[in-house]
């Protein structure tokens, strides 16, 4: 597998190679100097060496710049790594027999070994300089602004110009006017950047102490490095013999960086000492914000009521540094305070009664005011009681307890009110979400029940020569109590039924399913319509609720003669239309099923017999048709039904279309209030 390098590593390798080139040039210049008379100058080679040094340090700067584009150290990490780098440079320097050794051993006295030690130290100094700058940049640009970035970049430019002003110069030369101006500007920019200490404010007390220690150690290390470089400048002999080998631009850039580092660490120490007394206040504010954030986050992330109340209670106690907190929520169904605590922390449920009584919750909810008890009778402690309201509706009561009297300040109470408002919204959203899930679950279950009920109705209508059957059922809800059915008997008779269970919904659907089973069993027997209704009434009465009843119309048709026998039990009368246009209701008496639950039922039911001729039809329907209301509250009614059948009853298909169109026109935008079922039977053939 090929090795992958970071894209900025090439700049580091380039810097190292250029330093190797500088070492070669140093060796060549040293050989020239020791082989000829003292004081020989080779300006062209010295210029080449200087350009190679500038290119090397520029490549090193680009390496750090690219590295820190993807790496952002934390403030304490930046201080810690700068300290380690400074200690490493000190070890490197004194490993070469003190700083002066790396300078005095240049030239003829030091030979190649002295040049190598000097080059290694100079490279280490450059690495430390850039490492320090880029780590301090992360501190200076903490909470960065465009102005801060501009000032920082301006300081780097001034550092570079100050260093470049010494290019091909020596310490024998006095600083010229431009160098003095640049130095003054550098000092001003360093002072401004040293005031960028926003990162200290966000540190807790323990980390502030650690920052104080690291800044002090960095200040000490940088002071030693600065003193070493200023105290061991090249001697006059070195400047005369090998001054052209000394890296004046690097020294200047390093001195400015050390000066800025000392200034910045000094201001860090002063600012940290200033902020130490307020650390506890800031940490508390952080805790308050964290608590509010946690509760706010629950609005969109958590919908488990148990987890919500625990988080709200814990956040309230942490936000104000309280010993304990507990939460009472209202019962969503009854609207009363739940006898069981919803959540508590820092206290056991049996201990709560020693601090408060049940009346306090009622008083707080009725007055909708936060109650602050700065002292409690007979014990040391203070209590804040906050009502929780959402959309002007009570949600619960939050209690927060401290063991000291007058433990809550005004800002604590304000914070608890804010948190309670957030908590109320969270709990209300959770309640609505739970209700939504419950409604969705019921909707899915009702959809399943609807599909099951549809399967209870005939999937296919019977087919007989000379007979056309049309049927349609429309439910006001997902399930309903309307029912129609057919049963083809082996003796050539077709049994049929239409029924309506009083009420709507699940309860009616269950009785409708029971009614189907009873009809399918009894229709197998040779029973007249009155006998069939009587047996059905007996079977249903054993299970039907006393407040419910069933209207039903049953009959059978002899498919050889098209002779029809009908009987109804509290059901709307069938409507007969002859092929001649004569139309009439088939009104027979009979109470609804379940209204009479003794032997008198059969004597109260009347049977009807009729002969269907070709073109004759009769309509069976439920009361959802005649009781259908429009937006003005007007019923569809028997008269409108009669007129439609009389005018459009020439065929079952035409009649069904006319009825559905009339129903839609009459209902308009008014919702369904009752189930509606239509069954049309029409003789279409000739004489049997």
C-alpha positions in Angstrom: 0.0 0.0 0.0 1.6 3.3 -1.0 2.5 5.8 1.7 0.4 9.0 1.6 2.0 12.3 2.7 0.2 15.4 3.8 0.3 18.1 1.0 2.3 20.5 3.2 5.1 18.1 4.0 6.8 19.0 0.7 7.5 22.5 2.0 9.2 21.1 5.1 11.4 18.9 3.0 12.2 21.8 0.7 13.2 23.9 3.7 15.6 21.2 4.9 17.2 20.8 1.5 17.7 24.5 1.2 19.4 24.5 4.6 21.7 21.7 3.4 22.6 23.9 0.4 23.4 26.8 2.9 25.6 24.4 4.8 27.5 23.5 1.6 28.0 27.2 0.7 29.2 27.9 4.3 31.8 25.1 4.0 32.9 26.3 0.6 33.2 29.9 1.8 35.1 28.7 4.9 37.5 26.8 2.7 38.2 29.8 0.5 38.8 32.0 3.6 41.2 29.6 5.3 43.1 29.0 2.0 43.9 32.6 1.3 44.6 35.7 3.2 42.3 36.8 6.1 39.4 39.1 5.1 38.7 37.7 1.7 35.1 38.5 0.7 33.2 36.7 -2.0 30.0 38.9 -2.4 28.4 36.7 -5.0 28.5 33.5 -2.9 27.4 35.4 0.2 24.4 36.8 -1.7 23.5 33.3 -2.9 23.8 32.0 0.6 21.5 34.8 1.9 18.9 34.1 -0.8 19.0 30.4 0.0 18.4 31.2 3.7 15.4 33.4 2.9 13.9 30.7 0.6 14.5 28.1 3.3 12.7 30.0 6.0 9.9 31.1 3.7 9.3 27.4 2.8 9.3 26.6 6.6 6.8 29.4 7.2 4.5 28.1 4.4 4.7 24.6 5.9 3.4 25.9 9.3 0.8 28.1 7.6 -0.7 25.1 5.7 -0.5 22.8 8.7 -2.4 25.2 10.9 -5.1 25.6 8.3 -6.4 22.1 9.2 -5.3 22.1 12.8 -6.7 24.2 15.6 -5.2 23.6 19.0 -7.1 24.5 22.2 -5.7 27.4 24.2 -4.0 25.3 26.9 -2.7 23.0 24.2 -1.1 25.9 22.4 0.6 27.1 25.6 1.8 23.6 26.4 3.3 22.9 23.0 5.1 26.3 22.9 6.6 25.5 26.3 7.8 22.1 25.1 9.3 23.7 22.0 11.2 26.3 24.1 12.6 23.7 26.4 13.7 21.7 23.4 15.5 24.7 22.0 17.3 25.3 25.3 18.4 21.7 25.4 19.6 21.9 21.9 21.5 25.1 22.6 23.2 24.0 25.7 23.9 20.6 24.2 26.3 22.5 21.9 28.3 23.8 24.9 26.1 26.9 25.4 24.8 29.4 22.9 28.1 31.1 22.5 29.7 27.9 21.3 27.4 27.7 18.3 28.6 31.2 17.3 32.2 31.4 18.3 33.0 28.1 16.7 32.0 29.4 13.2 34.7 30.3 10.8 38.2 29.0 10.8 38.2 28.2 14.6 35.2 26.0 14.5 35.7 24.3 11.2 33.1 22.1 9.5 32.0 20.8 12.9 31.3 24.3 14.1 29.4 25.1 11.0 27.3 22.0 11.3 26.4 22.8 15.0 25.5 26.4 14.0 23.3 25.2 11.1 21.4 22.7 13.3 20.9 25.3 16.0 19.7 27.9 13.5 17.2 25.5 12.0 16.0 24.6 15.5 15.6 28.4 16.3 13.6 28.8 13.1 11.3 25.9 13.9 10.7 27.2 17.4 10.1 30.8 16.1 7.4 29.7 13.6 5.9 27.1 16.0 5.5 29.8 18.6 4.0 32.3 16.2 1.4 30.0 14.9 0.4 28.7 18.3 0.1 32.2 19.7 -1.9 33.1 16.6 -4.6 30.7 17.7 -4.8 32.5 21.0 -4.8 36.0 19.5 -7.4 35.1 17.0 -9.7 33.4 19.4 -13.2 34.7 18.7 -11.6 36.2 15.7 -12.8 39.3 13.9 -11.7 40.8 10.6 -9.9 43.6 12.4 -8.0 41.1 14.6 -6.9 39.1 11.5 -5.7 42.3 9.8 -3.7 43.5 12.8 -2.1 40.0 13.2 -1.1 39.9 9.5 0.2 43.4 9.7 2.5 42.4 12.7 3.9 39.5 10.7 4.6 41.7 7.7 6.4 44.2 10.0 8.4 41.3 11.5 9.4 40.1 8.0 10.4 43.7 6.8 12.4 44.2 10.0 14.3 41.0 9.4 14.8 41.6 5.7 16.2 45.1 6.5 19.2 43.2 7.9 19.7 41.1 4.8 23.4 41.1 3.9 24.1 43.4 6.9 26.2 42.9 10.0 26.0 43.9 13.6 28.7 46.5 13.0 26.2 48.6 11.2 24.0 50.9 13.2 20.2 50.6 12.7 19.0 52.9 10.0 15.9 55.1 10.1 13.6 52.6 8.3 14.7 49.8 10.8 13.8 52.1 13.7 10.4 53.0 12.3 9.7 49.3 11.7 10.7 48.5 15.2 8.4 51.1 16.6 5.5 49.9 14.5 6.2 46.3 15.6 6.0 47.3 19.3 2.6 49.0 18.8 1.2 46.0 16.9 2.6 43.6 19.5 0.9 45.6 22.3 -2.4 45.5 20.4 -2.2 41.7 19.7 -1.2 41.1 23.3 -4.6 42.5 24.4 -6.4 39.7 22.6 -7.1 37.4 25.6 -10.8 36.5 25.1 -10.0 32.7 25.5 -9.2 33.2 29.2 -12.7 34.2 30.0 -14.1 30.9 28.8 -11.8 28.8 31.0 -13.0 27.2 34.3 -11.1 28.0 37.5 -9.0 24.8 37.3 -7.9 25.5 33.7 -7.2 29.2 34.6 -4.7 28.0 37.2 -3.1 25.7 34.6 -3.0 28.6 32.1 -1.3 30.7 34.7 1.4 28.1 35.3 2.0 27.5 31.6 2.2 31.2 30.8 4.7 31.7 33.7 6.9 28.9 32.5 6.8 30.1 28.9 7.7 33.6 30.1 10.7 32.2 32.0 11.9 30.1 29.0 11.5 32.9 26.5 13.3 35.3 28.8 16.3 32.9 29.0 16.3 32.5 25.2 16.1 36.2 24.6 18.8 36.9 27.1 21.0 34.2 25.6 20.7 35.6 22.1 21.3 39.2 23.3 24.1 38.3 25.6 26.1 36.2 23.1 26.3 38.3 20.0 29.2 37.5 17.7 32.5 39.0 19.0 34.4 41.5 17.0 36.8 38.7 15.9 34.0 36.6 14.6 32.4 39.6 12.8 35.7 40.3 11.2 36.5 36.7 10.2 33.1 35.2 9.5 30.4 37.8 10.0 29.0 36.9 6.6 28.2 33.5 8.0 25.9 34.9 10.7 22.0 34.7 10.0 21.1 38.3 10.9 17.5 38.2 9.4 16.7 35.0 11.3 18.1 36.5 14.6 16.0 39.6 14.1 12.8 37.7 13.4 13.4 35.4 16.3 14.1 38.3 18.7 10.9 40.0 17.7 8.9 36.7 18.2 10.5 36.2 21.6 9.7 39.8 22.5 6.0 39.3 21.5 5.9 36.0 23.3 7.2 37.5 26.5 4.7 40.4 26.2 1.8 38.1 25.4 2.6 35.7 28.3 2.9 38.6 30.6 -0.6 40.0 29.7 -1.9 36.4 30.0 -0.7 36.1 33.6 -2.2 39.5 34.5 -5.5 38.8 32.8 -5.8 35.3 34.3 -5.1 36.7 37.8 -7.8 39.3 37.2 -10.4 36.7 36.0 -9.7 34.1 38.7 -12.2 35.7 41.3 -15.0 35.7 38.7 -14.4 32.1 37.5 -17.2 30.7 39.7 -19.7 33.2 38.3 -18.7 32.4 34.7 -18.9 28.7 35.3 -22.3 29.1 36.8 -23.5 31.1 33.7 -22.1 28.3 31.6 -24.1 25.8 33.6 -27.2 27.9 33.2 -26.8 28.1 29.5 -26.0 24.4 29.3 -29.2 23.6 31.2 -31.3 25.9 29.0 -29.7 24.3 26.0 -30.4 20.8 27.2 -34.0 21.6 27.8 -34.4 23.4 24.4 -32.7 20.5 22.7 -35.3 18.1 24.1 -38.0 20.0 22.1 -36.9 18.3 18.9 -34.9 15.3 20.0 -36.7 13.6 22.8 -40.4 12.6 23.0 -40.2 10.1 25.9 -42.2 11.7 28.8 -40.2 9.8 31.4 -36.9 10.9 30.1 -38.2 14.5 29.6 -39.3 15.0 33.2 -36.0 13.5 34.6 -33.9 15.9 32.4 -36.0 18.9 33.3 -35.7 18.2 37.0 -31.9 17.6 36.9 -31.3 20.7 34.7 -33.3 22.9 37.1 -31.2 21.8 40.1 -27.9 22.1 38.2 -28.8 25.5 36.8 -29.0 27.2 40.2 -26.7 24.9 42.2 -29.6 23.6 44.3 -29.5 20.5 46.5 -32.8 19.0 45.2 -35.6 19.4 42.7 -38.8 17.6 41.9 -41.6 17.9 39.3 -45.3 17.2 39.6 -47.2 17.0 36.3 -50.9 17.1 35.7 -52.8 14.0 34.6 -53.6 14.5 30.9 -56.8 12.7 31.2 -58.3 13.9 34.5 -56.6 17.3 34.7 -55.6 16.9 38.3 -52.1 16.8 39.9 -50.8 13.3 39.5 -50.6 11.5 42.9 -47.2 10.1 41.8 -44.2 12.3 41.4 -43.1 12.6 37.8 -39.4 13.0 38.6 -37.0 14.0 41.4 -33.3 14.4 42.0 -31.3 14.9 45.2 -34.2 13.9 47.4 -36.2 10.8 48.1 -40.0 10.9 47.6 -40.8 10.2 51.2 -38.7 13.2 52.3 -40.7 15.7 50.1 -43.6 15.7 52.6 -41.3 17.2 55.3 -40.6 20.2 53.1 -44.0 21.0 51.4 -47.7 20.0 51.6 -50.0 19.2 48.7 -51.9 22.6 49.0 -48.8 24.5 47.7 -49.2 23.0 44.2 -52.9 24.0 44.1 -52.2 27.6 45.2 -49.4 28.1 42.7 -51.4 26.7 39.8 -54.5 28.8 40.7 -52.5 32.0 41.0 -50.2 31.3 38.1 -47.4 33.0 40.1 -43.9 31.8 41.2 -43.6 31.4 44.9 -40.3 32.0 46.6 -39.9 30.9 50.2 -36.6 32.4 51.5 -37.0 30.5 54.8 -38.9 27.5 55.9 -40.6 27.0 59.2 -38.6 25.0 61.7 -35.7 24.3 59.4 -32.9 26.0 57.4 -33.7 26.1 53.7 -35.3 28.0 50.9 -37.7 26.9 48.1 -38.8 28.1 44.7 -42.1 26.8 43.3 -42.7 27.5 39.6 -45.9 26.7 37.8 -45.6 25.2 34.3 -48.1 26.5 31.7 -48.3 25.8 28.0 -50.9 27.5 25.7 -52.6 28.9 28.8 -53.1 25.4 30.1 -51.5 24.0 33.3 -48.8 21.4 32.8 -47.4 20.9 36.3 -45.3 22.4 39.1 -41.5 22.6 39.5 -39.9 22.6 43.0 -36.3 23.6 43.6 -34.8 23.4 47.1 -31.6 24.7 48.7 -30.6 23.9 52.3 -29.7 27.5 53.2 -32.1 30.3 53.9 -32.2 33.1 51.3 -30.4 30.8 48.9 -32.1 32.2 45.8 -31.3 35.5 44.2 -33.5 37.4 41.7 -31.6 36.1 38.8 -32.0 32.5 40.0 -35.8 32.9 40.1 -35.7 34.5 36.6 -33.6 31.6 35.3 -36.0 29.0 36.8 -39.0 30.8 35.2 -37.3 30.7 31.9 -36.4 27.0 32.3 -39.9 26.3 33.4 -41.3 27.9 30.3 -39.0 25.8 28.1 -39.9 22.7 30.1 -43.7 23.3 29.8 -43.3 23.6 26.0 -41.2 20.4 25.9 -43.7 18.5 28.0 -46.6 19.8 26.0 -44.9 18.8 22.7 -44.3 15.4 24.2 -47.9 15.0 25.1 -49.1 16.1 21.7 -46.6 13.8 20.1 -47.8 10.9 22.2 -51.4 11.7 21.3 -50.4 11.9 17.7 -48.8 8.5 17.8 -51.9 7.1 19.5 -54.2 8.6 16.9 -51.9 7.2 14.2 -52.0 3.8 15.8 -55.8 4.0 16.0 -56.0 5.1 12.4 -53.9 2.2 11.3 -56.1 -0.2 13.4 -59.2 1.3 12.0 -57.9 1.0 8.5 -57.3 -2.7 9.2 -60.8 -3.0 10.6 -62.2 -1.2 7.5 -60.5 -3.7 5.2 -61.8 -6.5 7.3 -65.3 -5.1 7.3 -65.2 -4.7 3.6 -64.4 -8.4 3.3 -67.5 -9.1 5.4 -69.6 -7.6 2.7 -70.2 -9.6 -0.5 -67.0 -9.6 -2.6 -69.1 -10.6 -5.6 -72.8 -10.1 -6.2 -74.9 -13.1 -7.2 -75.5 -13.6 -10.9 -78.7 -15.0 -12.2 -80.3 -15.0 -15.7 -83.0 -12.3 -15.8 -81.8 -10.5 -12.6 -79.5 -7.5 -12.2 -78.2 -6.6 -8.7 -76.4 -3.4 -7.8 -75.1 -2.5 -4.3 -73.1 0.3 -2.7 -72.0 0.9 0.9 -70.5 4.2 2.1 -69.2 4.5 5.7 -69.3 7.8 7.7 -66.1 6.6 9.5 -63.5 4.0 8.8 -65.9 1.3 10.0 -69.6 1.3 10.5 -72.8 -0.6 11.2 -74.4 -0.9 7.8 -74.7 -4.4 6.4 -76.1 -6.2 3.3 -75.7 -9.8 2.2 -77.0 -12.5 -0.1 -77.2 -16.3 0.2 -78.0 -18.6 -2.7 -80.0 -21.6 -1.4 -79.8 -25.0 -3.0 -83.6 -25.0 -3.6 -83.2 -22.1 -6.1 -84.1 -19.3 -3.8 -81.9 -16.2 -3.2 -81.9 -14.9 0.4 -81.0 -11.3 0.9 -80.7 -8.9 3.8 -79.9 -5.2 4.6 -79.4 -4.0 8.1 -78.2 -1.0 10.1 -76.8 -1.2 13.6 -77.6 1.9 15.7 -74.6 4.1 16.2 -71.3 4.2 14.3 -67.7 3.2 14.6 -66.1 0.2 16.2 -69.0 -0.9 18.4 -71.5 -1.0 15.4 -68.9 -2.8 13.3 -68.6 -5.6 15.9 -72.4 -6.2 15.9 -72.5 -6.0 12.2 -69.9 -8.8 12.0 -72.0 -10.9 14.5 -75.1 -10.2 12.5 -73.5 -11.5 9.3 -72.6 -14.8 11.0 -76.1 -15.3 12.3 -77.7 -14.5 8.9 -75.3 -16.8 7.0 -76.2 -19.7 9.4 -80.0 -19.2 9.5 -80.3 -18.5 5.8 -79.4 -22.1 5.1 -82.7 -23.2 6.7 -86.1 -23.1 5.0 -87.4 -20.2 7.0 -89.9 -17.6 6.0 -88.7 -13.9 6.5 -90.7 -13.5 9.7 -89.2 -16.7 11.1 -85.8 -15.6 10.0 -86.1 -12.2 11.8 -87.4 -13.9 14.9 -84.5 -16.3 15.1 -82.0 -13.4 14.5 -83.7 -11.3 17.2 -83.3 -14.2 19.7 -79.6 -14.7 18.8 -78.8 -11.0 19.0 -80.8 -10.2 22.2 -78.4 -12.4 24.3 -75.4 -10.1 23.4 -76.8 -6.8 22.2 -76.4 -3.8 24.7 -79.7 -2.6 26.0 -79.2 0.9 24.5 -78.6 -0.5 21.0 -80.9 -2.0 18.4 -80.7 -3.2 14.8 -83.0 -2.3 11.9 -83.1 -5.1 9.3 -85.0 -6.1 6.2 -84.8 -9.7 5.0 -86.4 -11.6 2.2 -85.9 -14.3 -0.4 -86.7 -14.5 -4.1 -87.6 -17.6 -5.9 -85.4 -17.5 -9.0 -87.8 -19.7 -11.0 -90.9 -17.5 -10.5 -89.3 -14.2 -9.3 -91.7 -14.3 -6.4 -90.4 -12.2 -3.5 -91.2 -12.4 0.2 -90.1 -9.5 2.5 -90.2 -8.7 6.2 -88.7 -5.8 8.0 -87.8 -5.0 11.6 -87.7 -1.3 12.2 -85.9 -0.7 8.8 -86.9 1.9 6.2 -89.4 0.5 3.8 -88.3 -0.9 0.4 -89.3 1.2 -2.6 -90.9 -0.7 -5.6 -91.0 0.7 -9.1 -93.0 -1.2 -11.7 -91.9 -1.1 -15.4 -95.1 0.9 -16.0 -93.7 3.7 -13.8 -95.9 3.0 -10.8 -93.9 3.6 -7.6 -94.7 2.8 -4.0 -93.2 2.1 -0.6 -93.5 -1.4 0.7 -94.6 -0.6 4.3 -94.9 -3.5 6.6 -94.8 -3.3 10.4 -92.1 -4.8 12.7 -90.0 -3.5 15.6 -86.2 -3.2 15.5 -84.1 -6.2 16.5 -83.3 -6.0 20.3 -86.2 -3.8 21.2 -88.6 -6.7 22.0 -86.7 -9.5 23.6 -89.5 -12.0 24.4 -91.9 -14.2 22.5 -94.1 -11.3 21.3 -91.6 -10.4 18.6 -92.9 -12.7 15.8 -96.5 -11.5 16.3 -95.4 -7.9 15.8 -93.7 -8.6 12.4 -95.6 -8.5 9.2 -94.6 -10.2 5.9 -95.0 -8.8 2.4 -95.3 -10.9 -0.9 -95.0 -9.5 -4.4 -94.3 -10.7 -8.0 -91.6 -9.1 -10.1 -92.4 -8.6 -13.7 -89.8 -7.8 -16.4 -88.5 -4.3 -15.8 -89.6 -4.1 -12.2 -87.1 -3.2 -9.5 -87.1 -2.5 -5.9 -84.7 -0.5 -3.8 -83.3 -1.4 -0.3 -81.5 1.3 1.6 -80.5 2.4 5.1 -81.7 5.5 7.0 -78.3 7.2 6.2 -79.9 8.1 2.8 -83.1 9.7 3.9 -81.6 11.4 7.0 -78.6 12.8 5.0 -78.5 16.6 5.7 -77.1 19.4 3.7 -75.3 22.5 4.9 -78.6 24.1 5.9 -79.7 21.1 7.9 -82.3 19.9 5.5 -82.8 16.1 5.2 -82.7 14.2 1.9 -86.1 12.8 2.9 -88.6 10.2 1.5 -90.1 12.6 -1.0 -86.9 13.3 -2.8 -86.1 9.6 -2.8 -89.5 8.8 -4.2 -89.1 11.3 -7.1 -85.7 10.1 -8.1 -86.8 6.4 -8.2 -89.9 7.4 -10.1 -88.0 9.4 -12.7 -84.9 7.3 -13.1 -86.0 3.8 -12.2 -86.0 2.4 -15.6 -82.8 0.5 -15.0 -80.7 -0.4 -11.9 -77.6 1.2 -13.3 -79.4 4.5 -14.1 -81.0 4.6 -10.7 -77.8 4.0 -8.9 -76.0 6.8 -10.8 -78.9 9.2 -10.2 -79.1 8.4 -6.5 -75.3 8.9 -6.0 -75.4 12.2 -7.9 -78.3 13.4 -5.9 -76.6 12.5 -2.7 -73.4 14.3 -3.6 -75.4 17.4 -4.7 -77.5 17.5 -1.5 -74.6 16.9 0.9 -72.3 19.5 -0.7 -69.4 20.2 1.7 -71.3 18.8 4.7 -69.4 15.8 6.3 -71.0 12.4 6.5 -72.9 11.8 9.7 -74.2 8.3 9.1 -73.4 5.2 7.0 -75.3 4.9 3.7 -76.1 1.6 1.9 -78.0 1.0 -1.3 -79.1 -2.4 -2.8 -81.1 -2.5 -6.1 -82.7 -5.7 -7.5 -84.2 -5.6 -11.0 -85.8 -8.2 -13.1 -84.5 -7.9 -16.7 -85.7 -11.0 -18.5 -89.0 -12.1 -19.9 -91.6 -14.4 -18.4 -90.2 -17.3 -16.4 
